Each structure stands twice: as C-alpha cells, then as structure tokens.
Amino acid sequence: MNDSPRKLKGLLFDLDGTLVDSFRPIHSSFQAVLDRLGIDRTLSWQEMLSIVGTSLRDSLRCVVPEEKADEGVRLFRDHYNRIVLEQTTALPGASELLSELRGRRIPAGIVTNKKGDAARRIAEHLGFTPGLACVLGEGDGFPEKPAPDMLHQAIRILGTPPGQTLFVGDSPYDFQAARRAEIPVVLLPTGTHAEEELRKLEPDHFFPNLEQFGQWVLEIL
C-alpha cells in the first residue's frame, strides 16, 4: 500500500464472500432457473462458484442459452428473493467489525455486483446498516465491477481520499475494480476464488479470513 496504513480514513467491502455467505441461495436459484427453463442439468457447487462474481446476466450466460438470459434473470430473482434472507449468514467477524468501525466513526460502505435492492435488504436483515454510509449494487446507475464507477461513487459518499480508502474483496473482479479506481485493496479467500489465485494478483494485503483482517485494521486505525 502506498499510503501508510495508519492514514486509512474509510473502508469499502464487497458483500458475497467478503461480509456474508449467501452461496446457498445463489446455488439454489441457479438450479431453479435451469429447472424452470427445462434444462436437464444439475449445477455443481464448484460450477456455481466458478460463474459468480460478475453481473447476474453474464453468470447466467454460462449456463443458459443467450436468448433465455433475460427470462433467466427474472426467474433467478423471483426464486432468490423468496429465500435469500433466511439462507444468508454473516461471515465470522463481519458484524463485530462494522460495529467497531461505527463506534470509531470510520465511514464504511458496501460495493457489490449483487442487485442493490437485494444487497440493502441483506445488510438491514443482518444488522449491518447502522454502520454503513452506503450500499451500492447493480441497478443503482453504475456499471458492475470490475468497472471502477461504483467505487468512485462510494468514495464520494464516504467523503474520504481515494488513496486512504481501503477496499476489501474476495475476487479478481474486486481487485481489478480497486486497481482501476486507484485505491488500495485487500483480498480474502473466503468467497469464490482460492488463495493461490488471489495471491498471484499481488493485492496490497492478503488475509486468510475477515476476522484476521479485522484484528489488523482495528490495530492500525
């Protein structure tokens, strides 16, 4: 990281695989799309992990014909919205970290490729919202990561200098978005990508999980 870590002024987080485990409802929703479209295929857990992280439409294009992508998006969201809250859990350390940041008046936000409305519902359901200045996602008027636009907007909302705003994610899309936004980035192997793959990207910092990241960042703030 170019700036001293003690100069951090704000934090931004990805959602799925970084703050929450929502892969069960995602997997179930992909399978529901295949079943409803009459596609005779059982999507494995690893196959699901390999296609998520980008936009929903792009993910669906990996498993349904192009001409069925729009219908697939609708079917996915119908199923997902019915089950997401009951099947999504906070990753260890997430609630505690956001609460501590709020107590220290360190602005924080979420930037995700998940539909913004769904992300805000999850954040509220899990009690994250009081510690967040913003939750931005698909449909909020900005292109999805790895485009840097959502990060730029979140930084404007936080009111923090870009070089002193740290982004925490779990995928190459998060890394690429941070690099394009010219902000420091931490990667965690708690989502869709393995440690070896993420380390090869050479993020500014790498931690095995959110709890260890939280211990580190709270010591240097």
ChimeraX commands (.cxc) that place a marker at each C-alpha (Angstrom):
marker #1 position 0.00,0.00,0.00 radius 0.5
marker #1 position 1.44,3.32,-0.99 radius 0.5
marker #1 position -0.01,5.30,1.91 radius 0.5
marker #1 position 0.86,4.39,5.46 radius 0.5
marker #1 position -1.91,2.09,6.71 radius 0.5
marker #1 position -2.22,4.33,9.75 radius 0.5
marker #1 position -3.61,7.00,7.47 radius 0.5
marker #1 position -6.67,4.99,6.44 radius 0.5
marker #1 position -9.82,7.12,6.55 radius 0.5
marker #1 position -12.51,4.75,5.23 radius 0.5
marker #1 position -13.28,1.17,4.24 radius 0.5
marker #1 position -15.34,-0.36,1.46 radius 0.5
marker #1 position -16.39,-4.00,1.30 radius 0.5
marker #1 position -17.68,-6.41,-1.27 radius 0.5
marker #1 position -20.69,-8.35,0.06 radius 0.5
marker #1 position -20.93,-12.01,-1.04 radius 0.5
marker #1 position -17.92,-13.99,0.12 radius 0.5
marker #1 position -16.48,-10.99,1.96 radius 0.5
marker #1 position -19.04,-9.99,4.60 radius 0.5
marker #1 position -21.68,-12.67,4.08 radius 0.5
marker #1 position -22.12,-16.28,3.00 radius 0.5
marker #1 position -25.01,-16.24,0.54 radius 0.5
marker #1 position -23.89,-19.02,-1.74 radius 0.5
marker #1 position -26.62,-21.46,-0.68 radius 0.5
marker #1 position -29.47,-19.27,-2.01 radius 0.5
marker #1 position -27.40,-18.38,-5.08 radius 0.5
marker #1 position -26.82,-22.05,-5.90 radius 0.5
marker #1 position -30.47,-22.88,-5.29 radius 0.5
marker #1 position -31.57,-20.02,-7.54 radius 0.5
marker #1 position -29.32,-21.05,-10.43 radius 0.5
marker #1 position -30.71,-24.57,-10.21 radius 0.5
marker #1 position -34.27,-23.23,-10.11 radius 0.5
marker #1 position -33.60,-21.33,-13.36 radius 0.5
marker #1 position -32.34,-24.47,-15.08 radius 0.5
marker #1 position -35.34,-26.47,-13.86 radius 0.5
marker #1 position -37.89,-23.81,-14.86 radius 0.5
marker #1 position -36.34,-23.46,-18.32 radius 0.5
marker #1 position -36.40,-27.22,-18.82 radius 0.5
marker #1 position -32.62,-27.53,-19.00 radius 0.5
marker #1 position -31.64,-31.03,-17.89 radius 0.5
marker #1 position -28.58,-30.15,-15.86 radius 0.5
marker #1 position -27.57,-30.29,-12.23 radius 0.5
marker #1 position -25.25,-27.42,-11.41 radius 0.5
marker #1 position -22.49,-28.50,-9.05 radius 0.5
marker #1 position -21.33,-26.33,-6.18 radius 0.5
marker #1 position -17.95,-25.75,-7.83 radius 0.5
marker #1 position -19.59,-24.85,-11.14 radius 0.5
marker #1 position -21.71,-22.29,-9.32 radius 0.5
marker #1 position -18.68,-20.77,-7.62 radius 0.5
marker #1 position -16.86,-20.52,-10.94 radius 0.5
marker #1 position -19.53,-18.36,-12.60 radius 0.5
marker #1 position -20.49,-15.89,-9.87 radius 0.5
marker #1 position -18.85,-12.55,-9.11 radius 0.5
marker #1 position -19.67,-10.73,-12.33 radius 0.5
marker #1 position -23.15,-9.48,-13.32 radius 0.5
marker #1 position -26.06,-11.90,-12.96 radius 0.5
marker #1 position -26.74,-11.78,-16.68 radius 0.5
marker #1 position -23.15,-12.71,-17.51 radius 0.5
marker #1 position -23.23,-15.53,-14.96 radius 0.5
marker #1 position -26.44,-16.92,-16.44 radius 0.5
marker #1 position -24.97,-16.85,-19.94 radius 0.5
marker #1 position -22.60,-19.56,-18.75 radius 0.5
marker #1 position -25.46,-22.00,-18.13 radius 0.5
marker #1 position -28.43,-20.94,-20.30 radius 0.5
marker #1 position -28.74,-20.02,-23.99 radius 0.5
marker #1 position -28.25,-16.34,-24.83 radius 0.5
marker #1 position -31.89,-15.97,-25.89 radius 0.5
marker #1 position -33.01,-17.23,-22.46 radius 0.5
marker #1 position -30.80,-14.88,-20.44 radius 0.5
marker #1 position -33.49,-12.24,-19.79 radius 0.5
marker #1 position -36.01,-14.84,-18.65 radius 0.5
marker #1 position -33.28,-16.45,-16.57 radius 0.5
marker #1 position -32.60,-13.18,-14.76 radius 0.5
marker #1 position -36.29,-12.84,-13.89 radius 0.5
marker #1 position -36.60,-16.45,-12.71 radius 0.5
marker #1 position -33.41,-16.22,-10.66 radius 0.5
marker #1 position -34.54,-13.07,-8.86 radius 0.5
marker #1 position -38.03,-14.42,-8.20 radius 0.5
marker #1 position -36.58,-17.50,-6.51 radius 0.5
marker #1 position -33.70,-15.72,-4.81 radius 0.5
marker #1 position -35.84,-13.01,-3.25 radius 0.5
marker #1 position -38.03,-15.64,-1.59 radius 0.5
marker #1 position -35.17,-17.41,0.18 radius 0.5
marker #1 position -32.25,-15.02,0.48 radius 0.5
marker #1 position -32.82,-13.62,3.95 radius 0.5
marker #1 position -33.37,-16.96,5.66 radius 0.5
marker #1 position -30.38,-18.58,3.95 radius 0.5
marker #1 position -27.78,-15.78,4.12 radius 0.5
marker #1 position -25.48,-15.51,7.14 radius 0.5
marker #1 position -22.83,-13.03,8.24 radius 0.5
marker #1 position -19.28,-14.33,7.98 radius 0.5
marker #1 position -17.42,-14.56,11.30 radius 0.5
marker #1 position -16.24,-11.14,12.39 radius 0.5
marker #1 position -18.40,-9.12,10.00 radius 0.5
marker #1 position -20.92,-7.72,12.46 radius 0.5
marker #1 position -18.28,-7.01,15.06 radius 0.5
marker #1 position -16.00,-5.21,12.61 radius 0.5
marker #1 position -18.74,-2.97,11.22 radius 0.5
marker #1 position -19.93,-2.16,14.74 radius 0.5
marker #1 position -16.41,-1.25,15.83 radius 0.5
marker #1 position -15.87,0.95,12.77 radius 0.5
marker #1 position -19.11,2.75,13.53 radius 0.5
marker #1 position -18.04,3.26,17.15 radius 0.5
marker #1 position -14.78,4.79,15.97 radius 0.5
marker #1 position -16.57,6.98,13.41 radius 0.5
marker #1 position -14.73,5.36,10.50 radius 0.5
marker #1 position -17.00,5.58,7.43 radius 0.5
marker #1 position -17.69,2.29,5.67 radius 0.5
marker #1 position -19.75,1.08,2.74 radius 0.5
marker #1 position -20.59,-1.91,0.56 radius 0.5
marker #1 position -19.94,-2.11,-3.19 radius 0.5
marker #1 position -21.31,-5.28,-4.79 radius 0.5
marker #1 position -22.38,-6.69,-8.14 radius 0.5
marker #1 position -25.49,-8.02,-6.44 radius 0.5
marker #1 position -28.72,-6.15,-7.16 radius 0.5
marker #1 position -28.59,-3.05,-4.99 radius 0.5
marker #1 position -32.06,-3.54,-3.52 radius 0.5
marker #1 position -31.22,-7.13,-2.52 radius 0.5
marker #1 position -27.90,-6.06,-1.01 radius 0.5
marker #1 position -29.61,-3.41,1.10 radius 0.5
marker #1 position -32.21,-5.93,2.30 radius 0.5
marker #1 position -29.45,-8.31,3.36 radius 0.5
marker #1 position -27.49,-5.54,5.09 radius 0.5
marker #1 position -30.56,-4.45,7.02 radius 0.5
marker #1 position -31.58,-8.01,7.90 radius 0.5
marker #1 position -28.14,-8.80,9.32 radius 0.5
marker #1 position -27.91,-5.54,11.25 radius 0.5
marker #1 position -25.14,-4.06,9.12 radius 0.5
marker #1 position -26.97,-0.90,8.06 radius 0.5
marker #1 position -26.24,1.33,11.10 radius 0.5
marker #1 position -22.52,1.00,10.39 radius 0.5
marker #1 position -22.71,1.82,6.69 radius 0.5
marker #1 position -22.67,5.09,4.78 radius 0.5
marker #1 position -23.81,3.38,1.57 radius 0.5
marker #1 position -24.70,0.06,-0.06 radius 0.5
marker #1 position -24.28,0.21,-3.84 radius 0.5
marker #1 position -25.01,-2.54,-6.35 radius 0.5
marker #1 position -26.40,-3.44,-9.74 radius 0.5
marker #1 position -29.25,-1.20,-10.80 radius 0.5
marker #1 position -28.03,1.83,-8.88 radius 0.5
marker #1 position -26.89,3.63,-12.02 radius 0.5
marker #1 position -23.30,2.41,-12.32 radius 0.5
marker #1 position -21.64,-0.39,-14.31 radius 0.5
marker #1 position -20.71,-3.50,-12.36 radius 0.5
marker #1 position -17.21,-4.29,-11.15 radius 0.5
marker #1 position -14.53,-4.54,-12.47 radius 0.5
marker #1 position -15.54,-1.06,-13.68 radius 0.5
marker #1 position -14.42,1.43,-11.01 radius 0.5
marker #1 position -17.54,3.62,-11.12 radius 0.5
marker #1 position -19.30,2.21,-8.05 radius 0.5
marker #1 position -16.12,2.54,-6.02 radius 0.5
marker #1 position -15.74,6.15,-7.15 radius 0.5
marker #1 position -19.32,6.90,-6.09 radius 0.5
marker #1 position -18.92,5.16,-2.74 radius 0.5
marker #1 position -15.76,7.14,-2.03 radius 0.5
marker #1 position -17.64,10.35,-2.80 radius 0.5
marker #1 position -20.35,9.32,-0.33 radius 0.5
marker #1 position -17.82,8.42,2.36 radius 0.5
marker #1 position -16.02,11.70,1.78 radius 0.5
marker #1 position -12.61,10.08,2.11 radius 0.5
marker #1 position -9.47,10.47,-0.03 radius 0.5
marker #1 position -9.23,7.61,-2.56 radius 0.5
marker #1 position -5.68,6.69,-1.53 radius 0.5
marker #1 position -6.81,6.42,2.08 radius 0.5
marker #1 position -9.91,4.33,1.36 radius 0.5
marker #1 position -9.33,0.57,1.53 radius 0.5
marker #1 position -11.44,-1.90,-0.48 radius 0.5
marker #1 position -11.88,-5.43,0.86 radius 0.5
marker #1 position -12.99,-8.16,-1.55 radius 0.5
marker #1 position -12.66,-11.82,-2.47 radius 0.5
marker #1 position -12.34,-11.98,-6.25 radius 0.5
marker #1 position -10.30,-10.83,-9.25 radius 0.5
marker #1 position -13.22,-8.53,-10.13 radius 0.5
marker #1 position -12.75,-6.75,-6.80 radius 0.5
marker #1 position -9.00,-6.49,-7.36 radius 0.5
marker #1 position -9.42,-5.11,-10.88 radius 0.5
marker #1 position -12.03,-2.58,-9.77 radius 0.5
marker #1 position -9.77,-1.32,-6.99 radius 0.5
marker #1 position -6.78,-1.01,-9.29 radius 0.5
marker #1 position -8.85,0.91,-11.84 radius 0.5
marker #1 position -10.14,3.17,-9.07 radius 0.5
marker #1 position -6.55,3.61,-7.86 radius 0.5
marker #1 position -7.31,2.62,-4.27 radius 0.5
marker #1 position -5.60,0.04,-2.03 radius 0.5
marker #1 position -7.14,-3.42,-1.90 radius 0.5
marker #1 position -7.23,-6.38,0.49 radius 0.5
marker #1 position -8.25,-9.83,-0.74 radius 0.5
marker #1 position -9.72,-12.70,1.29 radius 0.5
marker #1 position -10.07,-16.33,0.08 radius 0.5
marker #1 position -13.50,-16.67,1.69 radius 0.5
marker #1 position -15.56,-16.43,-1.48 radius 0.5
marker #1 position -15.29,-17.87,-4.95 radius 0.5
marker #1 position -11.53,-17.92,-5.53 radius 0.5
marker #1 position -8.69,-19.86,-3.95 radius 0.5
marker #1 position -5.81,-18.34,-2.01 radius 0.5
marker #1 position -3.20,-19.20,-4.65 radius 0.5
marker #1 position -5.15,-17.45,-7.40 radius 0.5
marker #1 position -5.72,-14.33,-5.31 radius 0.5
marker #1 position -2.13,-14.06,-4.09 radius 0.5
marker #1 position -0.89,-14.12,-7.68 radius 0.5
marker #1 position -2.73,-10.84,-8.24 radius 0.5
marker #1 position -0.46,-9.19,-5.66 radius 0.5
marker #1 position -3.04,-7.22,-3.67 radius 0.5
marker #1 position -1.78,-4.65,-1.20 radius 0.5
marker #1 position -2.65,-7.01,1.63 radius 0.5
marker #1 position -3.96,-10.56,1.94 radius 0.5
marker #1 position -5.61,-12.22,4.93 radius 0.5
marker #1 position -7.00,-15.76,5.31 radius 0.5
marker #1 position -10.33,-14.50,6.66 radius 0.5
marker #1 position -12.27,-11.43,7.71 radius 0.5
marker #1 position -11.59,-11.94,11.41 radius 0.5
marker #1 position -7.82,-11.68,10.94 radius 0.5
marker #1 position -8.24,-8.69,8.66 radius 0.5
marker #1 position -10.44,-7.04,11.29 radius 0.5
marker #1 position -7.84,-7.54,14.02 radius 0.5
marker #1 position -5.18,-5.97,11.81 radius 0.5
marker #1 position -7.15,-2.99,10.58 radius 0.5
marker #1 position -8.50,-2.08,14.02 radius 0.5
marker #1 position -4.94,-2.02,15.35 radius 0.5
marker #1 position -3.76,0.44,12.72 radius 0.5
marker #1 position -6.74,2.79,12.55 radius 0.5
marker link #1:1,2 radius 0.2
marker link #1:2,3 radius 0.2
marker link #1:3,4 radius 0.2
marker link #1:4,5 radius 0.2
marker link #1:5,6 radius 0.2
marker link #1:6,7 radius 0.2
marker link #1:7,8 radius 0.2
marker link #1:8,9 radius 0.2
marker link #1:9,10 radius 0.2
marker link #1:10,11 radius 0.2
marker link #1:11,12 radius 0.2
marker link #1:12,13 radius 0.2
marker link #1:13,14 radius 0.2
marker link #1:14,15 radius 0.2
marker link #1:15,16 radius 0.2
marker link #1:16,17 radius 0.2
marker link #1:17,18 radius 0.2
marker link #1:18,19 radius 0.2
marker link #1:19,20 radius 0.2
marker link #1:20,21 radius 0.2
marker link #1:21,22 radius 0.2
marker link #1:22,23 radius 0.2
marker link #1:23,24 radius 0.2
marker link #1:24,25 radius 0.2
marker link #1:25,26 radius 0.2
marker link #1:26,27 radius 0.2
marker link #1:27,28 radius 0.2
marker link #1:28,29 radius 0.2
marker link #1:29,30 radius 0.2
marker link #1:30,31 radius 0.2
marker link #1:31,32 radius 0.2
marker link #1:32,33 radius 0.2
marker link #1:33,34 radius 0.2
marker link #1:34,35 radius 0.2
marker link #1:35,36 radius 0.2
marker link #1:36,37 radius 0.2
marker link #1:37,38 radius 0.2
marker link #1:38,39 radius 0.2
marker link #1:39,40 radius 0.2
marker link #1:40,41 radius 0.2
marker link #1:41,42 radius 0.2
marker link #1:42,43 radius 0.2
marker link #1:43,44 radius 0.2
marker link #1:44,45 radius 0.2
marker link #1:45,46 radius 0.2
marker link #1:46,47 radius 0.2
marker link #1:47,48 radius 0.2
marker link #1:48,49 radius 0.2
marker link #1:49,50 radius 0.2
marker link #1:50,51 radius 0.2
marker link #1:51,52 radius 0.2
marker link #1:52,53 radius 0.2
marker link #1:53,54 radius 0.2
marker link #1:54,55 radius 0.2
marker link #1:55,56 radius 0.2
marker link #1:56,57 radius 0.2
marker link #1:57,58 radius 0.2
marker link #1:58,59 radius 0.2
marker link #1:59,60 radius 0.2
marker link #1:60,61 radius 0.2
marker link #1:61,62 radius 0.2
marker link #1:62,63 radius 0.2
marker link #1:63,64 radius 0.2
marker link #1:64,65 radius 0.2
marker link #1:65,66 radius 0.2
marker link #1:66,67 radius 0.2
marker link #1:67,68 radius 0.2
marker link #1:68,69 radius 0.2
marker link #1:69,70 radius 0.2
marker link #1:70,71 radius 0.2
marker link #1:71,72 radius 0.2
marker link #1:72,73 radius 0.2
marker link #1:73,74 radius 0.2
marker link #1:74,75 radius 0.2
marker link #1:75,76 radius 0.2
marker link #1:76,77 radius 0.2
marker link #1:77,78 radius 0.2
marker link #1:78,79 radius 0.2
marker link #1:79,80 radius 0.2
marker link #1:80,81 radius 0.2
marker link #1:81,82 radius 0.2
marker link #1:82,83 radius 0.2
marker link #1:83,84 radius 0.2
marker link #1:84,85 radius 0.2
marker link #1:85,86 radius 0.2
marker link #1:86,87 radius 0.2
marker link #1:87,88 radius 0.2
marker link #1:88,89 radius 0.2
marker link #1:89,90 radius 0.2
marker link #1:90,91 radius 0.2
marker link #1:91,92 radius 0.2
marker link #1:92,93 radius 0.2
marker link #1:93,94 radius 0.2
marker link #1:94,95 radius 0.2
marker link #1:95,96 radius 0.2
marker link #1:96,97 radius 0.2
marker link #1:97,98 radius 0.2
marker link #1:98,99 radius 0.2
marker link #1:99,100 radius 0.2
marker link #1:100,101 radius 0.2
marker link #1:101,102 radius 0.2
marker link #1:102,103 radius 0.2
marker link #1:103,104 radius 0.2
marker link #1:104,105 radius 0.2
marker link #1:105,106 radius 0.2
marker link #1:106,107 radius 0.2
marker link #1:107,108 radius 0.2
marker link #1:108,109 radius 0.2
marker link #1:109,110 radius 0.2
marker link #1:110,111 radius 0.2
marker link #1:111,112 radius 0.2
marker link #1:112,113 radius 0.2
marker link #1:113,114 radius 0.2
marker link #1:114,115 radius 0.2
marker link #1:115,116 radius 0.2
marker link #1:116,117 radius 0.2
marker link #1:117,118 radius 0.2
marker link #1:118,119 radius 0.2
marker link #1:119,120 radius 0.2
marker link #1:120,121 radius 0.2
marker link #1:121,122 radius 0.2
marker link #1:122,123 radius 0.2
marker link #1:123,124 radius 0.2
marker link #1:124,125 radius 0.2
marker link #1:125,126 radius 0.2
marker link #1:126,127 radius 0.2
marker link #1:127,128 radius 0.2
marker link #1:128,129 radius 0.2
marker link #1:129,130 radius 0.2
marker link #1:130,131 radius 0.2
marker link #1:131,132 radius 0.2
marker link #1:132,133 radius 0.2
marker link #1:133,134 radius 0.2
marker link #1:134,135 radius 0.2
marker link #1:135,136 radius 0.2
marker link #1:136,137 radius 0.2
marker link #1:137,138 radius 0.2
marker link #1:138,139 radius 0.2
marker link #1:139,140 radius 0.2
marker link #1:140,141 radius 0.2
marker link #1:141,142 radius 0.2
marker link #1:142,143 radius 0.2
marker link #1:143,144 radius 0.2
marker link #1:144,145 radius 0.2
marker link #1:145,146 radius 0.2
marker link #1:146,147 radius 0.2
marker link #1:147,148 radius 0.2
marker link #1:148,149 radius 0.2
marker link #1:149,150 radius 0.2
marker link #1:150,151 radius 0.2
marker link #1:151,152 radius 0.2
marker link #1:152,153 radius 0.2
marker link #1:153,154 radius 0.2
marker link #1:154,155 radius 0.2
marker link #1:155,156 radius 0.2
marker link #1:156,157 radius 0.2
marker link #1:157,158 radius 0.2
marker link #1:158,159 radius 0.2
marker link #1:159,160 radius 0.2
marker link #1:160,161 radius 0.2
marker link #1:161,162 radius 0.2
marker link #1:162,163 radius 0.2
marker link #1:163,164 radius 0.2
marker link #1:164,165 radius 0.2
marker link #1:165,166 radius 0.2
marker link #1:166,167 radius 0.2
marker link #1:167,168 radius 0.2
marker link #1:168,169 radius 0.2
marker link #1:169,170 radius 0.2
marker link #1:170,171 radius 0.2
marker link #1:171,172 radius 0.2
marker link #1:172,173 radius 0.2
marker link #1:173,174 radius 0.2
marker link #1:174,175 radius 0.2
marker link #1:175,176 radius 0.2
marker link #1:176,177 radius 0.2
marker link #1:177,178 radius 0.2
marker link #1:178,179 radius 0.2
marker link #1:179,180 radius 0.2
marker link #1:180,181 radius 0.2
marker link #1:181,182 radius 0.2
marker link #1:182,183 radius 0.2
marker link #1:183,184 radius 0.2
marker link #1:184,185 radius 0.2
marker link #1:185,186 radius 0.2
marker link #1:186,187 radius 0.2
marker link #1:187,188 radius 0.2
marker link #1:188,189 radius 0.2
marker link #1:189,190 radius 0.2
marker link #1:190,191 radius 0.2
marker link #1:191,192 radius 0.2
marker link #1:192,193 radius 0.2
marker link #1:193,194 radius 0.2
marker link #1:194,195 radius 0.2
marker link #1:195,196 radius 0.2
marker link #1:196,197 radius 0.2
marker link #1:197,198 radius 0.2
marker link #1:198,199 radius 0.2
marker link #1:199,200 radius 0.2
marker link #1:200,201 radius 0.2
marker link #1:201,202 radius 0.2
marker link #1:202,203 radius 0.2
marker link #1:203,204 radius 0.2
marker link #1:204,205 radius 0.2
marker link #1:205,206 radius 0.2
marker link #1:206,207 radius 0.2
marker link #1:207,208 radius 0.2
marker link #1:208,209 radius 0.2
marker link #1:209,210 radius 0.2
marker link #1:210,211 radius 0.2
marker link #1:211,212 radius 0.2
marker link #1:212,213 radius 0.2
marker link #1:213,214 radius 0.2
marker link #1:214,215 radius 0.2
marker link #1:215,216 radius 0.2
marker link #1:216,217 radius 0.2
marker link #1:217,218 radius 0.2
marker link #1:218,219 radius 0.2
marker link #1:219,220 radius 0.2
marker link #1:220,221 radius 0.2
view
